[in-house]
Amino acid sequence: MPGSTHGSTKTMGVLTVGGLVAVTAYSVALGSNGWLWFGWVILVLLTLGMVVSRGN
């Protein structure tokens, strides 16, 4: 299905931005947690991988 890849990439982008907001709010309220930031970086890398693979 041609539209499903675009929808998946868009969903990953929304989850990545939402994750950034959640990790930032957690860090402000309760202090920084390195594992949360590590997880968010992995999510960003996965999202970027999806964007790059969609372009090919």
C-alpha distance matrix in Angstrom:
0.0 3.8 5.7 5.7 7.7 10.0 10.6 11.5 13.7 15.3 16.1 17.7 19.6 20.9 21.9 23.6 25.6 26.5 27.6 29.8 31.4 32.0 33.5 35.6 36.9 37.7 39.5 41.5 42.5 43.2 43.3 41.0 39.3 38.2 35.7 33.8 33.7 32.7 29.8 28.7 29.0 26.8 24.2 24.6 24.2 20.9 19.6 20.9 19.3 15.9 16.8 18.3 15.5 13.0 15.7 15.8
3.8 0.0 3.8 5.7 6.5 7.7 9.5 11.0 12.2 13.7 15.3 16.8 18.1 19.8 21.2 22.5 24.3 25.6 26.8 28.7 30.3 31.4 32.7 34.6 36.1 37.2 38.7 40.6 41.8 42.7 42.7 40.3 38.8 37.6 35.4 33.4 32.9 32.1 29.4 28.0 27.9 26.0 23.4 23.2 22.9 20.0 18.2 19.1 17.8 14.3 14.5 15.9 13.5 10.5 12.7 13.1
5.7 3.8 0.0 3.8 5.6 5.5 6.3 8.8 10.2 10.8 12.4 14.5 15.6 16.8 18.5 20.1 21.5 22.6 24.3 26.1 27.4 28.5 30.2 31.9 33.2 34.5 36.2 37.8 39.0 40.1 40.2 38.0 36.7 35.9 33.8 31.5 31.1 30.6 27.8 26.1 26.5 24.9 21.9 21.7 22.0 19.2 16.9 18.2 17.6 13.9 13.8 16.0 14.3 11.0 13.4 14.8
5.7 5.7 3.8 0.0 3.8 5.5 5.0 6.1 8.6 9.8 10.4 12.2 14.2 15.2 16.3 18.2 20.0 20.8 22.0 24.2 25.7 26.4 28.0 30.0 31.2 32.2 34.0 35.9 36.9 37.7 37.9 35.7 34.2 33.3 31.0 28.8 28.7 28.0 25.0 23.7 24.3 22.4 19.4 19.8 20.0 16.8 15.0 16.8 16.0 12.2 13.1 15.5 13.5 10.8 14.0 15.2
7.7 6.5 5.6 3.8 0.0 3.8 5.4 5.1 6.2 8.6 9.8 10.6 12.3 14.3 15.3 16.4 18.5 19.8 20.7 22.6 24.5 25.4 26.5 28.5 30.1 31.0 32.5 34.5 35.8 36.5 36.4 33.9 32.3 31.2 29.0 27.0 26.5 25.6 22.9 21.5 21.6 19.7 17.0 17.0 16.8 13.8 12.0 13.4 12.4 8.6 9.5 11.7 9.7 7.1 10.6 11.9
10.0 7.7 5.5 5.5 3.8 0.0 3.8 5.5 5.2 6.1 8.6 9.9 10.6 12.4 14.2 15.2 16.7 18.3 19.7 21.2 22.8 24.2 25.5 27.1 28.7 30.0 31.4 33.1 34.6 35.6 35.5 33.2 32.0 31.0 29.2 26.8 26.1 25.7 23.2 21.2 21.4 20.1 17.1 16.5 17.0 14.5 11.8 13.0 13.0 9.3 8.8 11.6 10.8 7.5 10.1 12.5
10.6 9.5 6.3 5.0 5.4 3.8 0.0 3.8 5.5 5.1 6.1 8.6 9.8 10.6 12.2 14.1 15.5 16.3 18.0 20.0 21.2 22.2 24.0 25.7 26.9 28.2 30.0 31.6 32.7 33.8 34.0 32.0 30.8 30.2 28.2 25.6 25.3 25.2 22.3 20.4 21.3 20.0 16.6 16.6 17.7 14.9 12.3 14.4 14.7 11.0 11.2 14.5 13.6 10.9 13.8 16.1
11.5 11.0 8.8 6.1 5.1 5.5 3.8 0.0 3.8 5.4 5.0 6.2 8.6 9.9 10.4 12.2 14.3 15.1 16.1 18.3 20.0 20.6 22.0 24.1 25.4 26.3 28.0 30.0 31.1 31.8 31.9 29.6 28.1 27.3 25.1 22.8 22.6 22.2 19.2 17.7 18.5 16.8 13.5 14.1 14.8 11.7 9.6 12.2 12.1 8.5 9.8 13.0 12.0 10.1 13.5 15.5
13.7 12.2 10.2 8.6 6.2 5.2 5.5 3.8 0.0 3.8 5.4 5.1 6.2 8.7 9.8 10.4 12.4 14.1 15.0 16.5 18.5 19.7 20.7 22.5 24.3 25.3 26.6 28.6 30.1 30.9 30.6 28.2 26.9 25.9 24.0 21.7 21.0 20.6 18.1 16.1 16.3 15.1 12.0 11.5 12.3 9.8 6.9 9.0 9.5 6.1 6.5 10.0 9.9 8.1 11.0 13.6
15.3 13.7 10.8 9.8 8.6 6.1 5.1 5.4 3.8 0.0 3.8 5.4 5.0 6.3 8.7 9.8 10.7 12.3 14.0 15.4 16.8 18.3 19.9 21.2 22.7 24.2 25.7 27.2 28.6 29.9 29.9 27.7 26.9 26.3 24.7 22.0 21.3 21.6 19.0 16.6 17.3 16.8 13.3 12.7 14.4 12.4 9.0 11.2 12.6 9.6 9.0 12.8 13.3 11.0 13.4 16.4
16.1 15.3 12.4 10.4 9.8 8.6 6.1 5.0 5.4 3.8 0.0 3.8 5.4 5.1 6.2 8.5 10.0 10.4 12.0 14.2 15.4 16.1 18.0 19.8 20.9 22.1 24.0 25.6 26.6 27.7 28.0 26.1 25.0 24.7 22.7 19.9 19.8 20.1 17.1 15.1 16.6 15.7 12.0 12.4 14.4 12.0 9.3 12.4 13.6 10.8 11.4 15.0 15.1 13.5 16.3 19.0
17.7 16.8 14.5 12.2 10.6 9.9 8.6 6.2 5.1 5.4 3.8 0.0 3.8 5.4 5.0 6.0 8.6 9.7 10.1 12.2 14.2 14.9 16.0 18.0 19.6 20.5 22.0 24.0 25.3 26.0 25.9 23.6 22.3 21.6 19.7 17.1 16.7 16.7 13.8 11.8 13.0 11.9 8.3 8.8 10.7 8.4 5.8 9.3 10.6 8.4 9.5 12.9 13.3 12.6 15.3 17.8
19.6 18.1 15.6 14.2 12.3 10.6 9.8 8.6 6.2 5.0 5.4 3.8 0.0 3.8 5.4 5.0 6.3 8.5 9.7 10.7 12.5 14.1 15.3 16.6 18.4 19.8 21.0 22.6 24.3 25.4 25.1 22.9 22.2 21.6 20.2 17.4 16.4 17.0 14.7 11.9 12.7 12.8 9.3 8.3 10.9 9.8 6.4 8.8 11.3 9.5 9.2 12.7 14.1 13.1 15.0 18.1
20.9 19.8 16.8 15.2 14.3 12.4 10.6 9.9 8.7 6.3 5.1 5.4 3.8 0.0 3.8 5.4 5.3 6.0 8.4 9.9 10.7 12.1 14.1 15.4 16.5 18.2 19.9 21.2 22.4 23.8 24.1 22.3 21.8 21.8 20.5 17.3 16.9 18.0 15.5 12.6 14.5 14.8 11.0 10.8 13.9 12.7 9.7 12.5 14.9 13.0 12.8 16.5 17.6 16.3 18.4 21.5
21.9 21.2 18.5 16.3 15.3 14.2 12.2 10.4 9.8 8.7 6.2 5.0 5.4 3.8 0.0 3.8 5.5 5.0 5.8 8.5 9.8 10.1 11.8 13.9 15.0 16.0 17.8 19.7 20.6 21.6 21.8 20.0 19.0 19.0 17.3 14.1 14.3 15.2 12.3 9.9 12.3 12.2 8.5 9.5 12.5 11.2 9.2 12.5 14.5 13.0 13.8 17.2 18.1 17.4 19.9 22.6
23.6 22.5 20.1 18.2 16.4 15.2 14.1 12.2 10.4 9.8 8.5 6.0 5.0 5.4 3.8 0.0 3.8 5.4 5.0 6.2 8.7 9.8 10.4 12.1 14.1 15.1 16.2 18.2 19.8 20.6 20.3 18.0 17.2 16.8 15.5 12.5 11.7 12.7 10.4 7.3 9.1 9.7 6.3 6.2 9.7 9.4 7.4 10.1 12.7 12.1 12.5 15.5 17.1 16.9 18.9 21.7
25.6 24.3 21.5 20.0 18.5 16.7 15.5 14.3 12.4 10.7 10.0 8.6 6.3 5.3 5.5 3.8 0.0 3.8 5.3 5.1 6.4 8.7 10.0 10.6 12.3 14.2 15.3 16.6 18.4 19.8 19.6 17.8 17.7 17.8 17.2 13.8 12.8 14.7 12.9 9.5 11.3 12.9 9.8 9.0 12.7 12.9 10.4 12.5 15.6 14.9 14.5 17.7 19.6 19.0 20.6 23.7
26.5 25.6 22.6 20.8 19.8 18.3 16.3 15.1 14.1 12.3 10.4 9.7 8.5 6.0 5.0 5.4 3.8 0.0 3.8 5.4 5.1 6.2 8.6 9.9 10.6 12.2 14.2 15.4 16.4 17.9 18.4 17.0 16.8 17.6 16.6 13.0 13.0 15.2 12.9 10.0 12.9 14.1 10.9 11.3 15.0 14.7 12.7 15.4 18.0 17.1 17.3 20.6 22.1 21.4 23.4 26.4
27.6 26.8 24.3 22.0 20.7 19.7 18.0 16.1 15.0 14.0 12.0 10.1 9.7 8.4 5.8 5.0 5.3 3.8 0.0 3.8 5.4 5.0 6.0 8.3 9.7 10.4 12.0 14.1 15.2 15.9 16.0 14.2 13.5 14.0 12.9 9.3 9.5 11.5 9.2 6.6 9.9 11.1 8.4 9.5 13.0 13.0 11.9 14.6 17.0 16.7 17.4 20.3 21.8 21.8 23.9 26.5
29.8 28.7 26.1 24.2 22.6 21.2 20.0 18.3 16.5 15.4 14.2 12.2 10.7 9.9 8.5 6.2 5.1 5.4 3.8 0.0 3.8 5.5 5.2 6.0 8.4 9.8 10.4 12.1 14.1 15.2 14.7 12.7 12.8 13.2 13.1 9.6 8.6 11.3 10.2 6.8 9.3 11.7 9.7 9.4 13.1 14.1 12.8 14.7 17.6 17.8 17.9 20.5 22.6 22.7 24.2 27.1
31.4 30.3 27.4 25.7 24.5 22.8 21.2 20.0 18.5 16.8 15.4 14.2 12.5 10.7 9.8 8.7 6.4 5.1 5.4 3.8 0.0 3.8 5.6 5.2 6.0 8.5 9.9 10.5 12.1 14.0 14.2 13.2 14.0 15.3 15.3 11.6 11.3 14.4 13.2 10.3 13.0 15.3 13.1 13.0 16.8 17.5 15.9 17.9 20.9 20.8 20.7 23.6 25.6 25.3 26.8 29.9
32.0 31.4 28.5 26.4 25.4 24.2 22.2 20.6 19.7 18.3 16.1 14.9 14.1 12.1 10.1 9.8 8.7 6.2 5.0 5.5 3.8 0.0 3.8 5.5 5.1 6.1 8.5 9.9 10.5 11.8 12.6 11.8 11.9 13.7 13.3 9.5 10.4 13.4 11.8 9.8 13.2 15.0 13.0 14.0 17.5 17.8 16.9 19.4 21.9 21.7 22.3 25.1 26.7 26.7 28.6 31.4
33.5 32.7 30.2 28.0 26.5 25.5 24.0 22.0 20.7 19.9 18.0 16.0 15.3 14.1 11.8 10.4 10.0 8.6 6.0 5.2 5.6 3.8 0.0 3.8 5.5 5.0 6.1 8.6 9.9 10.3 10.0 8.5 8.5 10.1 10.1 6.4 6.9 10.3 9.5 7.7 10.9 13.1 12.0 12.9 16.1 17.0 16.7 18.7 21.2 21.7 22.4 24.8 26.6 27.0 28.8 31.4
35.6 34.6 31.9 30.0 28.5 27.1 25.7 24.1 22.5 21.2 19.8 18.0 16.6 15.4 13.9 12.1 10.6 9.9 8.3 6.0 5.2 5.5 3.8 0.0 3.8 5.4 5.0 6.2 8.6 10.0 9.4 8.3 9.9 11.6 12.7 9.5 8.8 12.6 12.6 10.3 12.7 15.6 14.6 14.5 17.9 19.3 18.5 20.1 23.0 23.6 23.7 26.1 28.3 28.5 29.9 32.8
36.9 36.1 33.2 31.2 30.1 28.7 26.9 25.4 24.3 22.7 20.9 19.6 18.4 16.5 15.0 14.1 12.3 10.6 9.7 8.4 6.0 5.1 5.5 3.8 0.0 3.8 5.4 5.2 6.1 8.4 9.3 9.6 11.3 13.9 14.6 11.3 11.8 15.4 15.0 13.1 16.0 18.4 17.1 17.5 21.0 22.0 21.1 23.1 25.9 26.1 26.3 28.9 30.9 30.9 32.6 35.5
37.7 37.2 34.5 32.2 31.0 30.0 28.2 26.3 25.3 24.2 22.1 20.5 19.8 18.2 16.0 15.1 14.2 12.2 10.4 9.8 8.5 6.1 5.0 5.4 3.8 0.0 3.8 5.5 5.2 5.7 6.9 7.3 8.3 11.4 12.0 9.1 10.4 13.8 13.4 12.5 15.5 17.7 16.8 17.9 21.0 21.9 21.7 23.8 26.2 26.7 27.3 29.8 31.6 31.9 33.8 36.4
39.5 38.7 36.2 34.0 32.5 31.4 30.0 28.0 26.6 25.7 24.0 22.0 21.0 19.9 17.8 16.2 15.3 14.2 12.0 10.4 9.9 8.5 6.1 5.0 5.4 3.8 0.0 3.8 5.6 5.5 4.4 4.3 6.7 9.6 11.3 9.0 9.3 12.9 13.6 12.6 14.9 17.5 17.4 17.9 20.8 22.3 22.2 23.8 26.3 27.3 27.7 29.9 31.9 32.6 34.1 36.7
41.5 40.6 37.8 35.9 34.5 33.1 31.6 30.0 28.6 27.2 25.6 24.0 22.6 21.2 19.7 18.2 16.6 15.4 14.1 12.1 10.5 9.9 8.6 6.2 5.2 5.5 3.8 0.0 3.8 5.9 5.8 7.3 10.4 13.2 15.1 12.7 12.8 16.5 17.1 15.7 17.9 20.8 20.3 20.5 23.6 25.2 24.6 26.1 29.0 29.7 29.8 32.1 34.4 34.7 36.0 38.9
42.5 41.8 39.0 36.9 35.8 34.6 32.7 31.1 30.1 28.6 26.6 25.3 24.3 22.4 20.6 19.8 18.4 16.4 15.2 14.1 12.1 10.5 9.9 8.6 6.1 5.2 5.6 3.8 0.0 3.8 6.1 8.8 11.1 14.6 15.9 13.6 14.7 18.2 18.3 17.4 20.1 22.5 21.9 22.6 25.7 26.9 26.5 28.4 31.0 31.5 31.9 34.4 36.4 36.7 38.3 41.1
43.2 42.7 40.1 37.7 36.5 35.6 33.8 31.8 30.9 29.9 27.7 26.0 25.4 23.8 21.6 20.6 19.8 17.9 15.9 15.2 14.0 11.8 10.3 10.0 8.4 5.7 5.5 5.9 3.8 0.0 3.8 6.9 8.7 12.4 13.7 12.1 13.6 16.7 17.1 16.9 19.5 21.7 21.6 22.7 25.5 26.6 26.8 28.7 31.0 31.8 32.6 34.8 36.6 37.2 39.0 41.5
43.3 42.7 40.2 37.9 36.4 35.5 34.0 31.9 30.6 29.9 28.0 25.9 25.1 24.1 21.8 20.3 19.6 18.4 16.0 14.7 14.2 12.6 10.0 9.4 9.3 6.9 4.4 5.8 6.1 3.8 0.0 3.8 6.5 9.8 12.0 11.0 11.7 14.8 15.9 15.7 17.7 20.2 20.6 21.4 23.9 25.5 25.9 27.4 29.7 30.9 31.5 33.5 35.5 36.4 37.9 40.3
41.0 40.3 38.0 35.7 33.9 33.2 32.0 29.6 28.2 27.7 26.1 23.6 22.9 22.3 20.0 18.0 17.8 17.0 14.2 12.7 13.2 11.8 8.5 8.3 9.6 7.3 4.3 7.3 8.8 6.9 3.8 0.0 3.8 6.4 9.0 8.2 8.3 11.2 12.9 12.7 14.3 16.9 17.6 18.3 20.5 22.4 22.9 24.2 26.5 27.9 28.6 30.3 32.3 33.5 34.9 37.2
39.3 38.8 36.7 34.2 32.3 32.0 30.8 28.1 26.9 26.9 25.0 22.3 22.2 21.8 19.0 17.2 17.7 16.8 13.5 12.8 14.0 11.9 8.5 9.9 11.3 8.3 6.7 10.4 11.1 8.7 6.5 3.8 0.0 3.8 5.5 5.5 6.7 8.8 10.2 11.1 12.8 14.7 15.8 17.0 18.9 20.5 21.5 23.0 24.8 26.3 27.5 29.1 30.7 32.1 33.8 35.8
38.2 37.6 35.9 33.3 31.2 31.0 30.2 27.3 25.9 26.3 24.7 21.6 21.6 21.8 19.0 16.8 17.8 17.6 14.0 13.2 15.3 13.7 10.1 11.6 13.9 11.4 9.6 13.2 14.6 12.4 9.8 6.4 3.8 0.0 3.8 5.5 5.2 6.0 8.6 9.8 10.5 12.4 14.2 15.3 16.6 18.5 19.9 21.0 22.6 24.5 25.7 26.9 28.6 30.3 31.8 33.6
35.7 35.4 33.8 31.0 29.0 29.2 28.2 25.1 24.0 24.7 22.7 19.7 20.2 20.5 17.3 15.5 17.2 16.6 12.9 13.1 15.3 13.3 10.1 12.7 14.6 12.0 11.3 15.1 15.9 13.7 12.0 9.0 5.5 3.8 0.0 3.8 5.4 4.9 6.1 8.5 9.8 10.5 12.3 14.2 15.3 16.5 18.3 19.9 21.0 22.7 24.4 25.7 26.9 28.6 30.5 32.1
33.8 33.4 31.5 28.8 27.0 26.8 25.6 22.8 21.7 22.0 19.9 17.1 17.4 17.3 14.1 12.5 13.8 13.0 9.3 9.6 11.6 9.5 6.4 9.5 11.3 9.1 9.0 12.7 13.6 12.1 11.0 8.2 5.5 5.5 3.8 0.0 3.8 5.4 5.1 6.2 8.7 9.9 10.5 12.4 14.4 15.4 16.5 18.4 20.0 21.2 22.6 24.4 25.8 27.0 29.0 30.9
33.7 32.9 31.1 28.7 26.5 26.1 25.3 22.6 21.0 21.3 19.8 16.7 16.4 16.9 14.3 11.7 12.8 13.0 9.5 8.6 11.3 10.4 6.9 8.8 11.8 10.4 9.3 12.8 14.7 13.6 11.7 8.3 6.7 5.2 5.4 3.8 0.0 3.8 5.4 5.0 6.2 8.7 9.7 10.5 12.4 14.2 15.2 16.4 18.3 20.0 20.9 22.4 24.3 25.6 27.2 29.2
32.7 32.1 30.6 28.0 25.6 25.7 25.2 22.2 20.6 21.6 20.1 16.7 17.0 18.0 15.2 12.7 14.7 15.2 11.5 11.3 14.4 13.4 10.3 12.6 15.4 13.8 12.9 16.5 18.2 16.7 14.8 11.2 8.8 6.0 4.9 5.4 3.8 0.0 3.8 5.4 5.2 6.3 8.7 9.9 10.7 12.5 14.3 15.4 16.6 18.6 20.1 21.1 22.6 24.5 26.1 27.7
29.8 29.4 27.8 25.0 22.9 23.2 22.3 19.2 18.1 19.0 17.1 13.8 14.7 15.5 12.3 10.4 12.9 12.9 9.2 10.2 13.2 11.8 9.5 12.6 15.0 13.4 13.6 17.1 18.3 17.1 15.9 12.9 10.2 8.6 6.1 5.1 5.4 3.8 0.0 3.8 5.5 5.1 6.3 8.7 9.9 10.6 12.4 14.3 15.3 16.7 18.5 20.0 21.1 22.7 24.7 26.4
28.7 28.0 26.1 23.7 21.5 21.2 20.4 17.7 16.1 16.6 15.1 11.8 11.9 12.6 9.9 7.3 9.5 10.0 6.6 6.8 10.3 9.8 7.7 10.3 13.1 12.5 12.6 15.7 17.4 16.9 15.7 12.7 11.1 9.8 8.5 6.2 5.0 5.4 3.8 0.0 3.8 5.4 4.9 6.2 8.7 9.8 10.5 12.3 14.2 15.3 16.5 18.3 19.9 21.0 22.9 24.9
29.0 27.9 26.5 24.3 21.6 21.4 21.3 18.5 16.3 17.3 16.6 13.0 12.7 14.5 12.3 9.1 11.3 12.9 9.9 9.3 13.0 13.2 10.9 12.7 16.0 15.5 14.9 17.9 20.1 19.5 17.7 14.3 12.8 10.5 9.8 8.7 6.2 5.2 5.5 3.8 0.0 3.8 5.3 5.0 6.2 8.7 9.8 10.5 12.3 14.3 15.2 16.4 18.3 19.9 21.3 23.1
26.8 26.0 24.9 22.4 19.7 20.1 20.0 16.8 15.1 16.8 15.7 11.9 12.8 14.8 12.2 9.7 12.9 14.1 11.1 11.7 15.3 15.0 13.1 15.6 18.4 17.7 17.5 20.8 22.5 21.7 20.2 16.9 14.7 12.4 10.5 9.9 8.7 6.3 5.1 5.4 3.8 0.0 3.8 5.4 5.1 6.2 8.6 9.8 10.5 12.4 14.3 15.3 16.4 18.3 20.2 21.6
24.2 23.4 21.9 19.4 17.0 17.1 16.6 13.5 12.0 13.3 12.0 8.3 9.3 11.0 8.5 6.3 9.8 10.9 8.4 9.7 13.1 13.0 12.0 14.6 17.1 16.8 17.4 20.3 21.9 21.6 20.6 17.6 15.8 14.2 12.3 10.5 9.7 8.7 6.3 4.9 5.3 3.8 0.0 3.8 5.4 5.1 6.1 8.6 9.8 10.6 12.4 14.3 15.3 16.5 18.7 20.5
24.6 23.2 21.7 19.8 17.0 16.5 16.6 14.1 11.5 12.7 12.4 8.8 8.3 10.8 9.5 6.2 9.0 11.3 9.5 9.4 13.0 14.0 12.9 14.5 17.5 17.9 17.9 20.5 22.6 22.7 21.4 18.3 17.0 15.3 14.2 12.4 10.5 9.9 8.7 6.2 5.0 5.4 3.8 0.0 3.8 5.4 5.1 6.1 8.5 9.9 10.5 12.2 14.1 15.3 16.8 18.9
24.2 22.9 22.0 20.0 16.8 17.0 17.7 14.8 12.3 14.4 14.4 10.7 10.9 13.9 12.5 9.7 12.7 15.0 13.0 13.1 16.8 17.5 16.1 17.9 21.0 21.0 20.8 23.6 25.7 25.5 23.9 20.5 18.9 16.6 15.3 14.4 12.4 10.7 9.9 8.7 6.2 5.1 5.4 3.8 0.0 3.8 5.4 5.1 6.1 8.6 9.8 10.4 12.1 14.1 15.5 17.0
20.9 20.0 19.2 16.8 13.8 14.5 14.9 11.7 9.8 12.4 12.0 8.4 9.8 12.7 11.2 9.4 12.9 14.7 13.0 14.1 17.5 17.8 17.0 19.3 22.0 21.9 22.3 25.2 26.9 26.6 25.5 22.4 20.5 18.5 16.5 15.4 14.2 12.5 10.6 9.8 8.7 6.2 5.1 5.4 3.8 0.0 3.8 5.5 5.0 6.3 8.7 9.9 10.5 12.3 14.5 15.8
19.6 18.2 16.9 15.0 12.0 11.8 12.3 9.6 6.9 9.0 9.3 5.8 6.4 9.7 9.2 7.4 10.4 12.7 11.9 12.8 15.9 16.9 16.7 18.5 21.1 21.7 22.2 24.6 26.5 26.8 25.9 22.9 21.5 19.9 18.3 16.5 15.2 14.3 12.4 10.5 9.8 8.6 6.1 5.1 5.4 3.8 0.0 3.8 5.4 5.1 6.3 8.7 9.9 10.6 12.7 14.8
20.9 19.1 18.2 16.8 13.4 13.0 14.4 12.2 9.0 11.2 12.4 9.3 8.8 12.5 12.5 10.1 12.5 15.4 14.6 14.7 17.9 19.4 18.7 20.1 23.1 23.8 23.8 26.1 28.4 28.7 27.4 24.2 23.0 21.0 19.9 18.4 16.4 15.4 14.3 12.3 10.5 9.8 8.6 6.1 5.1 5.5 3.8 0.0 3.8 5.4 5.0 6.1 8.5 9.8 10.8 13.0
19.3 17.8 17.6 16.0 12.4 13.0 14.7 12.1 9.5 12.6 13.6 10.6 11.3 14.9 14.5 12.7 15.6 18.0 17.0 17.6 20.9 21.9 21.2 23.0 25.9 26.2 26.3 29.0 31.0 31.0 29.7 26.5 24.8 22.6 21.0 20.0 18.3 16.6 15.3 14.2 12.3 10.5 9.8 8.5 6.1 5.0 5.4 3.8 0.0 3.8 5.4 5.2 6.0 8.5 10.0 11.1
15.9 14.3 13.9 12.2 8.6 9.3 11.0 8.5 6.1 9.6 10.8 8.4 9.5 13.0 13.0 12.1 14.9 17.1 16.7 17.8 20.8 21.7 21.7 23.6 26.1 26.7 27.3 29.7 31.5 31.8 30.9 27.9 26.3 24.5 22.7 21.2 20.0 18.6 16.7 15.3 14.3 12.4 10.6 9.9 8.6 6.3 5.1 5.4 3.8 0.0 3.8 5.5 5.2 6.0 8.7 10.3
16.8 14.5 13.8 13.1 9.5 8.8 11.2 9.8 6.5 9.0 11.4 9.5 9.2 12.8 13.8 12.5 14.5 17.3 17.4 17.9 20.7 22.3 22.4 23.7 26.3 27.3 27.7 29.8 31.9 32.6 31.5 28.6 27.5 25.7 24.4 22.6 20.9 20.1 18.5 16.5 15.2 14.3 12.4 10.5 9.8 8.7 6.3 5.0 5.4 3.8 0.0 3.8 5.5 5.2 6.5 9.2
18.3 15.9 16.0 15.5 11.7 11.6 14.5 13.0 10.0 12.8 15.0 12.9 12.7 16.5 17.2 15.5 17.7 20.6 20.3 20.5 23.6 25.1 24.8 26.1 28.9 29.8 29.9 32.1 34.4 34.8 33.5 30.3 29.1 26.9 25.7 24.4 22.4 21.1 20.0 18.3 16.4 15.3 14.3 12.2 10.4 9.9 8.7 6.1 5.2 5.5 3.8 0.0 3.8 5.4 5.3 6.9
15.5 13.5 14.3 13.5 9.7 10.8 13.6 12.0 9.9 13.3 15.1 13.3 14.1 17.6 18.1 17.1 19.6 22.1 21.8 22.6 25.6 26.7 26.6 28.3 30.9 31.6 31.9 34.4 36.4 36.6 35.5 32.3 30.7 28.6 26.9 25.8 24.3 22.6 21.1 19.9 18.3 16.4 15.3 14.1 12.1 10.5 9.9 8.5 6.0 5.2 5.5 3.8 0.0 3.8 5.4 5.4
13.0 10.5 11.0 10.8 7.1 7.5 10.9 10.1 8.1 11.0 13.5 12.6 13.1 16.3 17.4 16.9 19.0 21.4 21.8 22.7 25.3 26.7 27.0 28.5 30.9 31.9 32.6 34.7 36.7 37.2 36.4 33.5 32.1 30.3 28.6 27.0 25.6 24.5 22.7 21.0 19.9 18.3 16.5 15.3 14.1 12.3 10.6 9.8 8.5 6.0 5.2 5.4 3.8 0.0 3.8 5.5
15.7 12.7 13.4 14.0 10.6 10.1 13.8 13.5 11.0 13.4 16.3 15.3 15.0 18.4 19.9 18.9 20.6 23.4 23.9 24.2 26.8 28.6 28.8 29.9 32.6 33.8 34.1 36.0 38.3 39.0 37.9 34.9 33.8 31.8 30.5 29.0 27.2 26.1 24.7 22.9 21.3 20.2 18.7 16.8 15.5 14.5 12.7 10.8 10.0 8.7 6.5 5.3 5.4 3.8 0.0 3.8
15.8 13.1 14.8 15.2 11.9 12.5 16.1 15.5 13.6 16.4 19.0 17.8 18.1 21.5 22.6 21.7 23.7 26.4 26.5 27.1 29.9 31.4 31.4 32.8 35.5 36.4 36.7 38.9 41.1 41.5 40.3 37.2 35.8 33.6 32.1 30.9 29.2 27.7 26.4 24.9 23.1 21.6 20.5 18.9 17.0 15.8 14.8 13.0 11.1 10.3 9.2 6.9 5.4 5.5 3.8 0.0
